[in-house]
C-alpha cells in the first residue's frame, strides 16, 4: 500500500483511488492517470489495506454503514505522510480513495488569488466570509491560506471545526485549535455552539448545510465573531439563494436581515489548467459587502447580485470573466481556454482578440 501512496506523492497527485478490478489511479492537476504498470487491485488487496489502517471500532462502523471517512499517516526517512481516506462498498468489493495532505500552506499570492483577499481577511474582524465552489475547486487550500494569513498577521484565537482537516496549522501570532466534528462532538450544531461560548475570534466550520446551523453562524457573526465557511455552488448569487432557500416564509425576513448585516464576502472559485498544463489556476469571483448588497439581500433582489459585482470592480469586486482576462494577460491561461470557460463569451472573445 505504501508504494502506491508514495508514488502518488512523488507525482504530486491529489488523489489515489484503489478500485477493485482496476489498476491504481492518480489524479494530478484534475487529470486522471491510470497506473497500468501496477497490478490490478483485487478484493483481498483492499481488505488487507483496510485491516492495516482501521482499528476494530472503525472496521465495525464500516461494515455496518458501508462507508467511512478517516485519516492515515506513516513515517518514512524522517518524513511524515498524511492522507484523508474514504472507504466505501461497491459491487466488486471495497473502494478506497486517499487524498494526499501536503504539509505546506501556500500564501494567497503564490496561489494566484486576487490581492483583495488579503485585505478582506485582514480588515474584517466580524461577520461571515464564504469560500464557494464545486467539487475539486481548491476550497480547502484557499481556506487554509486565509486562516494562515490571520495567523501570521494578528493575535487571534482561531477554532476550526472539520470532519478531517486537510492542513495542520503551526501557530505564529494566533492561537489555533483544530477540533474534529465526529470525534469531539455529536454534531455540527453542538460543535458551533461550544466554539461560540469560548473566548474565540475566528471560527472555521467546514460547511453550512442546514437551517439551525446557518442561524447559529449568523448569530455568532452578529455577536462579533468572524465565521469562515464553505459552500458548494456555482457563484455568489447561487450561494446566497441556497442559504435563503433553507428557510420557511415565517423565518425568511429575519434570516435575510441577519445575512444582509453580517455577510462580508463570498469568494467563488474554479480551477483551470495553466497555459503549459503543469498546474491548476484559480479563477475567482469576488463579492464584498456594500450598502447596496445589504439592500439587495434584505429586499430579496438576489437576481441583481451578478450586475452588482460587474459594476463594482472599483471596490475590489470581480467577475469570473475579469479574473479569466487578467490571467490571460499574465500569460497563465490560454485565450482558447478563456473563451471556452467564460460566462459572457462575447465579451471575452472581444477582449482576448485584442491581446
C-alpha positions as CSV (number, residue, x, y, z in Angstrom):
1,X,0.0,0.0,0.0
2,X,2.7,2.5,0.9
3,X,4.3,2.0,-2.5
4,X,1.0,3.3,-4.1
5,X,0.9,6.2,-1.7
6,X,4.5,7.3,-2.2
7,X,4.1,7.0,-5.9
8,X,1.1,9.4,-5.7
9,X,3.1,11.9,-3.6
10,X,6.1,11.7,-6.0
11,X,3.9,12.6,-8.9
12,X,2.4,15.5,-6.9
13,X,-1.0,13.8,-7.1
14,X,-4.1,15.0,-5.2
15,X,-5.9,11.7,-5.0
16,X,-5.1,8.0,-5.2
17,X,-8.0,5.6,-6.0
18,X,-7.7,1.8,-5.4
19,X,-10.8,0.3,-7.0
20,X,-11.3,-3.5,-7.3
21,X,-10.8,-4.7,-10.9
22,X,-8.7,-1.7,-12.0
23,X,-5.1,-0.6,-11.7
24,X,-4.3,2.3,-9.2
25,X,-5.4,5.7,-10.4
26,X,-3.9,9.0,-9.5
27,X,-5.5,12.4,-10.1
28,X,-2.9,15.1,-11.0
29,X,-4.0,18.6,-11.8
30,X,-7.5,17.3,-12.4
31,X,-6.3,14.7,-14.9
32,X,-6.8,11.0,-14.0
33,X,-3.8,8.8,-14.6
34,X,-4.2,5.0,-14.6
35,X,-1.1,3.3,-13.4
36,X,-1.1,0.3,-15.7
37,X,2.5,-0.7,-14.6
38,X,1.0,-1.7,-11.3
39,X,-1.1,-4.9,-10.8
40,X,-4.9,-4.7,-10.9
41,X,-6.4,-4.3,-7.4
42,X,-8.3,-7.3,-6.2
43,X,-10.8,-7.6,-3.3
44,X,-8.2,-9.2,-1.0
45,X,-5.8,-6.3,-1.5
46,X,-8.2,-3.6,-0.3
47,X,-9.5,-5.8,2.5
48,X,-5.9,-6.2,3.8
49,X,-5.3,-2.4,3.5
50,X,-8.5,-1.7,5.5
51,X,-7.3,-4.0,8.3
52,X,-4.0,-2.2,8.3
53,X,-5.3,1.4,8.6
54,X,-8.5,0.9,10.6
55,X,-9.0,-0.1,14.2
56,X,-11.7,-2.6,15.3
57,X,-14.3,0.1,16.1
58,X,-13.8,1.7,12.6
59,X,-14.0,-1.7,10.9
60,X,-17.3,-2.4,12.6
61,X,-18.6,1.0,11.6
62,X,-17.6,0.5,8.0
63,X,-19.2,-3.0,7.8
64,X,-22.5,-1.5,9.1
65,X,-22.6,1.8,7.3
66,X,-20.7,0.7,4.1
67,X,-18.8,4.0,4.1
68,X,-16.2,5.6,6.3
69,X,-14.0,8.7,6.3
70,X,-10.8,8.7,8.3
71,X,-7.1,9.6,8.4
72,X,-4.0,7.6,7.7
73,X,-0.4,8.6,8.2
74,X,3.0,6.9,8.2
75,X,6.7,7.9,8.5
76,X,9.5,7.1,6.1
77,X,13.0,8.5,6.0
78,X,12.1,11.0,8.8
79,X,9.2,12.4,6.8
80,X,5.5,12.1,7.8
81,X,3.0,11.4,5.0
82,X,-0.7,12.2,5.8
83,X,-3.8,11.2,3.9
84,X,-7.6,11.5,4.2
85,X,-9.2,8.2,3.4
86,X,-12.7,7.4,2.2
87,X,-13.7,3.7,2.1
88,X,-17.0,2.6,0.5
89,X,-18.6,-0.5,-0.7
90,X,-19.1,-1.2,-4.4
91,X,-20.3,-4.3,-6.3
92,X,-16.8,-5.8,-6.7
93,X,-15.6,-5.0,-3.1
94,X,-14.2,-2.1,-1.1
95,X,-13.2,1.1,-2.9
96,X,-10.5,3.2,-1.3
97,X,-9.8,6.9,-2.1
98,X,-6.7,8.6,-0.5
99,X,-6.5,12.3,-0.6
100,X,-2.9,13.5,-0.2
101,X,-2.5,16.1,2.5
102,X,0.5,18.3,1.8
103,X,2.2,20.0,4.7
104,X,2.9,23.4,3.4
105,X,0.3,26.1,3.4
106,X,0.8,28.5,0.4
107,X,0.2,32.2,0.8
108,X,-2.6,33.9,-1.2
109,X,-0.1,35.5,-3.7
110,X,1.5,32.1,-4.5
111,X,-1.9,30.6,-5.1
112,X,-2.6,33.4,-7.7
113,X,-5.6,34.6,-5.8
114,X,-6.6,38.3,-6.0
115,X,-4.8,40.8,-3.8
116,X,-8.2,41.9,-2.4
117,X,-8.5,38.6,-0.5
118,X,-5.6,39.7,1.8
119,X,-7.4,42.9,2.5
120,X,-10.7,41.1,3.2
121,X,-9.3,38.7,5.7
122,X,-7.2,41.4,7.4
123,X,-9.9,44.1,7.6
124,X,-12.9,42.1,8.7
125,X,-12.9,41.0,12.4
126,X,-16.6,40.1,12.5
127,X,-19.1,38.7,10.1
128,X,-19.3,35.7,7.7
129,X,-16.9,35.0,4.8
130,X,-17.9,32.2,2.4
131,X,-15.4,30.3,0.2
132,X,-17.6,28.9,-2.5
133,X,-17.1,26.4,-5.4
134,X,-18.0,23.0,-6.8
135,X,-16.0,19.8,-6.1
136,X,-12.3,20.0,-6.8
137,X,-12.3,23.8,-6.8
138,X,-9.4,24.1,-4.3
139,X,-11.6,25.4,-1.5
140,X,-9.7,23.8,1.4
141,X,-6.4,25.3,0.0
142,X,-7.9,28.8,-0.1
143,X,-9.4,28.5,3.4
144,X,-6.0,27.3,4.8
145,X,-4.3,30.2,3.2
146,X,-6.8,32.7,4.5
147,X,-6.7,31.4,8.1
148,X,-2.9,31.3,7.9
149,X,-2.9,34.9,6.8
150,X,-4.7,35.8,10.1
151,X,-2.4,33.5,12.0
152,X,0.7,35.3,10.6
153,X,-0.6,38.9,11.0
154,X,-2.7,39.3,14.1
155,X,-3.2,37.9,17.6
156,X,-6.4,35.9,17.4
157,X,-7.9,32.8,18.9
158,X,-8.9,30.6,15.9
159,X,-11.0,27.4,16.2
160,X,-11.5,25.1,13.2
161,X,-14.4,22.6,13.1
162,X,-13.9,19.9,10.5
163,X,-14.6,16.3,9.8
164,X,-11.0,15.5,8.7
165,X,-8.7,18.6,8.4
166,X,-6.7,18.9,5.2
167,X,-4.0,21.0,6.8
168,X,-2.3,21.3,10.2
169,X,-1.5,24.8,11.3
170,X,1.6,25.9,13.1
171,X,0.8,28.9,15.5
172,X,2.5,32.2,14.7
173,X,0.8,35.2,16.2
174,X,-2.5,33.3,16.7
175,X,-3.7,30.5,18.9
176,X,-5.2,27.8,16.7
177,X,-7.2,24.9,17.9
178,X,-8.3,22.3,15.4
179,X,-11.3,20.2,16.5
180,X,-12.8,17.1,14.9
181,X,-16.6,17.1,14.4
182,X,-17.2,13.4,14.5
183,X,-14.8,12.8,17.4
184,X,-15.1,15.8,19.7
185,X,-18.8,16.5,19.2
186,X,-22.1,14.7,18.5
187,X,-22.9,17.0,15.5
188,X,-22.1,20.3,13.9
189,X,-24.7,22.3,15.9
190,X,-23.1,21.2,19.2
191,X,-19.6,22.0,17.8
192,X,-20.5,25.5,16.7
193,X,-22.5,26.2,20.0
194,X,-19.4,25.1,22.0
195,X,-17.0,27.2,20.0
196,X,-19.1,30.4,20.2
197,X,-19.1,30.1,24.0
198,X,-15.3,30.3,24.2
199,X,-13.0,33.3,24.0
200,X,-12.8,33.0,20.3
201,X,-12.1,35.5,17.5
202,X,-12.4,33.3,14.4
203,X,-14.3,30.1,13.7
204,X,-14.0,28.0,10.6
205,X,-16.8,25.4,10.1
206,X,-16.4,23.3,7.0
207,X,-19.9,23.8,5.6
208,X,-23.3,25.4,6.5
209,X,-25.8,22.8,5.3
210,X,-28.9,23.1,7.5
211,X,-31.2,26.0,8.8
212,X,-30.2,25.7,12.5
213,X,-26.5,25.7,11.7
214,X,-26.9,28.7,9.4
215,X,-28.8,30.7,12.0
216,X,-26.1,29.8,14.7
217,X,-23.4,31.0,12.4
218,X,-25.2,34.3,11.6
219,X,-25.9,34.9,15.3
220,X,-22.2,34.2,16.1
221,X,-21.2,36.7,13.5
222,X,-23.6,39.3,14.8
223,X,-22.0,38.9,18.3
224,X,-18.6,39.8,17.0
225,X,-17.0,36.6,15.7
226,X,-15.5,36.1,12.3
227,X,-17.0,33.0,10.8
228,X,-15.4,31.4,7.7
229,X,-17.2,28.6,6.0
230,X,-17.5,26.8,2.6
231,X,-20.4,26.3,0.2
232,X,-20.8,24.2,-2.9
233,X,-22.5,26.3,-5.6
234,X,-21.5,27.9,-8.9
235,X,-21.2,31.6,-7.8
236,X,-22.1,34.2,-5.1
237,X,-25.7,34.6,-6.2
238,X,-26.4,30.9,-6.1
239,X,-24.7,30.7,-2.7
240,X,-27.0,33.4,-1.2
241,X,-30.1,31.9,-2.7
242,X,-29.2,28.4,-1.4
243,X,-28.8,29.8,2.1
244,X,-32.1,31.6,2.0
245,X,-33.9,28.6,0.4
246,X,-33.3,26.6,3.6
247,X,-35.9,28.7,5.5
248,X,-39.7,28.9,5.6
249,X,-41.5,32.1,4.8
250,X,-42.0,32.7,8.5
251,X,-38.2,32.9,9.1
252,X,-37.1,34.4,5.9
253,X,-37.4,38.1,6.8
254,X,-35.4,37.6,9.9
255,X,-32.7,35.5,8.2
256,X,-32.4,38.0,5.3
257,X,-31.8,40.7,7.8
258,X,-29.1,38.7,9.6
259,X,-27.4,37.8,6.3
260,X,-27.6,41.3,4.9
261,X,-25.9,42.7,8.1
262,X,-23.3,40.0,8.5
263,X,-22.2,38.7,5.1
264,X,-18.8,40.3,4.5
265,X,-17.6,38.5,1.4
266,X,-18.1,35.5,-0.9
267,X,-15.1,34.2,-2.8
268,X,-16.2,31.8,-5.5
269,X,-13.6,29.8,-7.5
270,X,-13.0,27.3,-10.1
271,X,-9.7,25.6,-11.3
272,X,-8.5,25.6,-14.9
273,X,-5.3,24.1,-16.3
274,X,-2.4,26.6,-16.8
275,X,-1.2,27.5,-20.3
276,X,1.5,24.9,-20.1
277,X,-0.7,22.3,-18.4
278,X,1.7,21.8,-15.4
279,X,-0.5,23.3,-12.7
280,X,-4.1,24.5,-11.9
281,X,-5.0,28.1,-11.9
282,X,-7.9,29.5,-9.8
283,X,-10.4,31.8,-11.5
284,X,-12.3,33.8,-8.9
285,X,-15.5,35.8,-8.5
286,X,-15.4,38.2,-5.5
287,X,-18.4,39.7,-3.8
288,X,-17.8,42.2,-1.0
289,X,-20.3,43.8,1.5
290,X,-21.6,47.2,0.5
291,X,-24.8,49.1,1.4
292,X,-26.2,48.1,-2.0
293,X,-25.6,44.4,-1.3
294,X,-27.2,44.9,2.1
295,X,-30.3,46.3,0.4
296,X,-30.4,43.6,-2.3
297,X,-30.3,40.8,0.2
298,X,-32.8,42.3,2.7
299,X,-35.3,43.1,-0.1
300,X,-34.9,39.7,-1.8
301,X,-33.4,41.0,-5.0
302,X,-30.7,38.4,-5.3
303,X,-31.2,38.3,-9.1
304,X,-29.3,41.7,-9.2
305,X,-26.2,40.5,-7.5
306,X,-24.4,39.5,-10.7
307,X,-24.8,43.0,-12.0
308,X,-23.6,44.5,-8.7
309,X,-20.3,42.5,-9.0
310,X,-19.8,43.6,-12.6
311,X,-20.3,47.3,-11.7
312,X,-18.2,47.3,-8.6
313,X,-14.6,46.4,-9.7
314,X,-13.5,49.8,-8.2
315,X,-14.5,48.4,-4.8
316,X,-12.4,45.2,-5.2
317,X,-15.2,43.0,-6.6
318,X,-14.5,40.8,-9.6
319,X,-16.5,38.6,-12.0
320,X,-15.2,35.3,-13.2
321,X,-14.6,36.8,-16.7
322,X,-12.5,39.6,-15.3
323,X,-10.4,37.0,-13.5
324,X,-10.0,35.0,-16.7
325,X,-8.9,38.0,-18.7
326,X,-6.3,39.0,-16.1
327,X,-4.8,35.5,-16.1
328,X,-4.7,35.5,-20.0
329,X,-2.9,38.9,-19.9
330,X,-0.4,37.5,-17.4
331,X,0.3,34.5,-19.7
332,X,-1.1,31.9,-17.2
333,X,-4.2,30.9,-19.2
334,X,-4.6,30.3,-23.0
335,X,-7.0,32.6,-24.9
336,X,-8.8,29.5,-26.3
337,X,-9.4,28.1,-22.8
338,X,-10.5,31.5,-21.6
339,X,-13.1,31.7,-24.4
340,X,-14.4,28.2,-23.6
341,X,-14.6,28.8,-19.9
342,X,-16.1,32.3,-19.9
343,X,-19.5,33.3,-18.6
344,X,-20.0,36.1,-21.2
345,X,-18.4,34.6,-24.3
346,X,-19.0,37.7,-26.5
347,X,-17.1,40.0,-24.1
348,X,-14.2,37.5,-23.6
349,X,-13.9,37.0,-27.4
350,X,-13.7,40.7,-28.0
351,X,-11.1,41.3,-25.2
352,X,-8.9,38.3,-25.9
353,X,-8.8,39.2,-29.6
354,X,-7.1,42.5,-28.6
355,X,-4.3,40.7,-26.7
